[in-house]
Amino acid sequence: MRHNTPEQFAYQLREGHYNELRVALYFMLQGAHVRIGYTSQRYDLSVILPKTPRFSVEVKWDKRAGETGNLYFEIKNTRRDEPSGIAATTADFWCHVIGEGNEALLAATSRLRKLLRSKKLRRVETKAEDGNSLGLLAPRAWLEAQEGVVWIALPTVEGFFGELFRK
């Protein structure tokens, strides 16, 4: 499928929403109330856990990270010349869905930003026809060793409802 086409955008949007749903289901299995947001806010989920203040989560899908072992964190929209991705979100937490969506990195956004600034990471600019992104490539092995970064297994929609029935 060609880049920068309505079909490609619709595909990426569907896949992105599906991954947001899987992250929402993860929190729901922890007993949270979750609202998937489609507002002007710069985050995707609003989460309320018992005895915890409401917090927000930005969800990004990195399809290639499963193959390459590197996670891509967008920091700049080069077309608009402004911060984007991890550099622009107002979310309290960042959830980076890996590969086919079975697992994800979860970290406080402020902690993850600090980690990404602490290491000299390779800067990469997308090269596709619609390339308008500058980002940092962070090795998964390095991220796994960092304090405050957790890896979570994401439920499928079918698995979520199966878990509800078992409970």
GIZI-V314437 format. One record per pair of residues at least 12 apart in sequence whose ideal C-beta (glycine too) atoms are under 10 Angstrom apart, sorted by the first residue. I is the first residue (numbers start at 1). J is the second residue. D is the distance in whole Angstrom. If there is no record, write none. Layout:
# GIZI-V314437
<<I/J/D> <I/J/D>>
This chain:
# GIZI-V314437
<<2/128/9> <2/129/7> <2/130/9> <3/126/9> <3/127/10> <3/128/4> <3/129/5> <3/130/5> <3/131/8> <4/128/7> <4/129/5> <4/130/3> <4/131/9> <4/132/9> <5/129/9> <5/130/9> <8/128/10> <8/129/10> <8/130/8> <9/130/9> <12/61/8> <12/63/9> <15/61/6> <15/63/8> <15/97/9> <15/101/8> <16/44/9> <16/59/8> <16/60/8> <16/61/6> <16/97/9> <17/36/8> <17/38/10> <17/44/9> <17/59/9> <17/61/10> <18/61/9> <18/97/10> <18/101/7> <18/156/10> <18/157/8> <19/44/9> <19/59/6> <19/60/8> <19/61/5> <19/62/10> <19/63/10> <19/95/9> <19/97/4> <19/98/10> <19/100/10> <19/101/5> <19/104/8> <19/154/8> <20/34/10> <20/36/6> <20/37/9> <20/44/5> <20/45/7> <20/57/9> <20/58/10> <20/59/5> <20/60/10> <20/61/9> <20/95/9> <20/97/9> <21/34/10> <21/36/7> <21/45/10> <21/59/9> <21/101/10> <21/154/10> <21/155/10> <21/156/10> <21/157/7> <21/160/9> <22/59/9> <22/61/10> <22/95/10> <22/97/7> <22/101/6> <22/102/9> <22/104/8> <22/154/4> <22/155/6> <22/156/7> <22/157/8> <22/159/9> <22/160/8> <23/36/9> <23/44/8> <23/45/6> <23/47/9> <23/57/7> <23/58/10> <23/59/5> <23/61/10> <23/93/10> <23/95/5> <23/97/7> <23/101/9> <23/104/7> <23/106/8> <23/152/8> <23/154/6> <23/155/10> <24/36/6> <24/44/9> <24/45/6> <24/46/10> <24/47/8> <24/57/9> <24/59/9> <24/154/10> <24/155/10> <24/160/9> <25/154/8> <25/155/5> <25/156/8> <25/157/7> <25/159/8> <25/160/4> <25/161/9> <25/163/9> <25/164/10> <26/45/10> <26/47/10> <26/57/10> <26/95/9> <26/104/8> <26/106/9> <26/152/6> <26/153/8> <26/154/5> <26/155/6> <26/160/9> <27/45/7> <27/47/5> <27/48/9> <27/49/7> <27/55/10> <27/57/8> <27/93/10> <27/95/10> <27/106/10> <27/152/10> <28/47/9> <28/155/9> <28/160/7> <28/163/10> <28/164/9> <29/155/6> <29/159/9> <29/160/7> <29/163/6> <29/164/8> <29/167/9> <30/47/9> <30/49/6> <30/50/9> <30/52/10> <30/152/10> <31/48/10> <31/49/6> <31/50/6> <31/52/10> <32/45/9> <32/46/10> <32/47/5> <32/48/6> <32/49/5> <32/50/8> <32/52/8> <32/54/10> <32/55/10> <33/46/9> <33/47/7> <33/48/5> <33/49/8> <33/50/9> <33/54/9> <34/46/7> <34/47/5> <34/48/8> <34/49/10> <34/57/9> <35/47/8> <35/48/8> <35/54/9> <35/56/10> <36/57/10> <36/59/9> <37/56/8> <37/57/10> <37/91/10> <41/56/7> <41/58/10> <41/89/9> <41/90/6> <41/91/8> <42/56/9> <42/58/7> <42/84/9> <42/85/10> <42/88/6> <42/89/5> <42/90/5> <42/91/7> <43/55/9> <43/56/4> <43/57/6> <43/58/5> <43/59/8> <43/89/6> <43/90/6> <43/91/4> <43/92/8> <43/93/9> <43/94/9> <43/109/9> <44/56/8> <44/57/6> <44/58/6> <44/59/5> <44/60/9> <44/89/9> <44/91/8> <44/95/8> <45/57/4> <45/58/8> <45/59/7> <45/91/8> <45/93/9> <45/95/8> <46/91/10> <46/92/10> <47/92/9> <47/93/8> <53/92/9> <54/92/9> <55/91/8> <55/92/4> <55/93/6> <55/108/9> <56/89/9> <56/90/7> <56/91/4> <56/92/5> <56/93/7> <56/109/9> <57/89/10> <57/91/6> <57/92/7> <57/93/5> <57/94/7> <57/95/5> <57/106/8> <57/109/9> <58/85/8> <58/86/8> <58/88/9> <58/89/4> <58/90/8> <58/91/4> <58/92/9> <58/93/7> <58/94/5> <58/95/7> <58/96/9> <58/109/7> <59/91/9> <59/93/9> <59/94/8> <59/95/5> <59/96/8> <59/97/6> <59/104/8> <59/106/10> <60/72/9> <60/73/8> <60/74/8> <60/85/7> <60/86/8> <60/89/9> <60/94/7> <60/95/7> <60/96/5> <60/97/7> <60/104/9> <60/105/10> <61/95/10> <61/96/8> <61/97/5> <61/98/8> <61/99/9> <61/100/10> <61/101/7> <61/104/9> <62/74/10> <62/96/6> <62/97/7> <62/98/6> <62/99/8> <62/104/9> <62/105/9> <62/135/10> <63/97/9> <63/98/9> <63/99/6> <63/100/8> <63/101/9> <64/98/9> <64/99/8> <65/96/8> <65/97/9> <65/98/5> <65/99/6> <65/104/10> <65/105/9> <65/137/9> <65/138/9> <65/140/7> <66/97/10> <66/98/5> <66/99/2> <66/100/6> <66/101/9> <66/102/9> <66/103/9> <66/140/9> <67/98/10> <67/99/7> <68/99/10> <68/137/8> <68/139/9> <68/140/9> <69/137/10> <69/139/6> <69/140/5> <69/141/7> <70/121/9> <70/122/8> <70/124/9> <70/136/9> <70/137/4> <70/138/7> <70/139/6> <70/140/7> <70/141/10> <70/142/9> <70/143/10> <71/96/6> <71/98/7> <71/105/7> <71/116/10> <71/121/10> <71/135/9> <71/136/9> <71/137/7> <71/138/5> <71/139/8> <71/140/6> <71/142/10> <71/143/6> <72/85/9> <72/96/9> <72/122/10> <72/124/7> <72/126/9> <72/133/8> <72/135/5> <72/136/7> <72/137/6> <72/138/8> <73/85/6> <73/86/5> <73/87/8> <73/94/8> <73/96/8> <73/112/8> <73/113/9> <73/115/10> <73/116/6> <73/121/8> <73/124/10> <73/135/5> <73/136/5> <73/137/8> <73/138/6> <74/86/7> <74/87/8> <74/88/9> <74/89/10> <74/124/10> <74/126/9> <74/132/10> <74/133/5> <74/134/7> <74/135/4> <74/136/8> <75/87/4> <75/88/8> <75/113/9> <75/116/8> <75/121/10> <75/123/8> <75/133/9> <75/134/6> <75/135/6> <75/136/6> <76/88/9> <76/123/9> <76/125/9> <76/132/9> <76/133/7> <76/134/4> <76/135/8> <76/136/10> <77/132/6> <77/133/7> <77/134/8> <78/125/6> <78/126/8> <78/131/8> <78/132/5> <78/133/7> <78/134/5> <79/130/9> <79/131/9> <79/132/4> <79/133/9> <80/132/8> <81/132/10> <81/134/10> <83/134/10> <84/132/9> <84/133/7> <84/134/9> <84/135/9> <85/133/8> <85/134/9> <85/135/7> <85/136/9> <86/109/7> <86/112/7> <86/113/6> <86/116/7> <86/135/8> <86/136/8> <87/113/8> <87/116/9> <87/134/10> <87/135/9> <87/136/10> <89/109/6> <89/113/9> <90/109/8> <91/108/10> <91/109/5> <92/108/7> <92/109/6> <92/110/8> <93/106/6> <93/107/7> <93/108/6> <93/109/6> <93/110/10> <93/111/9> <93/112/9> <94/106/7> <94/107/6> <94/108/8> <94/109/5> <94/110/9> <94/111/9> <94/112/5> <94/113/9> <94/149/10> <95/107/8> <95/109/10> <95/152/8> <95/154/9> <96/112/9> <96/138/9> <96/140/10> <96/143/9> <96/149/10> <96/151/10> <97/152/10> <97/154/7> <98/140/8> <98/151/9> <98/154/9> <100/154/10> <101/154/6> <101/156/8> <102/153/7> <102/154/6> <102/155/9> <102/156/8> <103/151/6> <103/152/7> <103/153/6> <103/154/6> <104/150/9> <104/151/7> <104/152/5> <104/153/8> <104/154/6> <105/138/9> <105/140/8> <105/143/6> <105/144/9> <105/146/10> <105/149/6> <105/150/8> <105/151/6> <105/152/8> <106/148/10> <106/149/8> <106/150/5> <106/151/7> <106/152/5> <107/143/8> <107/146/8> <107/147/10> <107/148/6> <107/149/5> <107/150/7> <107/151/10> <108/148/6> <108/149/9> <110/148/10> <111/146/8> <111/147/8> <111/148/4> <111/149/8> <112/138/9> <112/143/9> <112/146/9> <112/148/8> <112/149/7> <114/146/10> <114/148/9> <115/138/8> <115/142/9> <115/143/8> <115/146/5> <115/147/9> <115/148/8> <115/149/7> <116/135/10> <116/136/6> <116/138/6> <116/143/9> <117/136/9> <118/146/9> <119/136/9> <119/138/8> <119/139/9> <119/142/7> <119/143/10> <119/146/9> <120/136/10> <121/135/9> <121/136/4> <121/137/6> <121/138/6> <121/139/8> <121/142/9> <122/135/9> <122/136/7> <122/137/5> <122/138/9> <122/139/9> <123/135/7> <123/136/6> <123/137/8> <124/136/7> <124/137/5>>
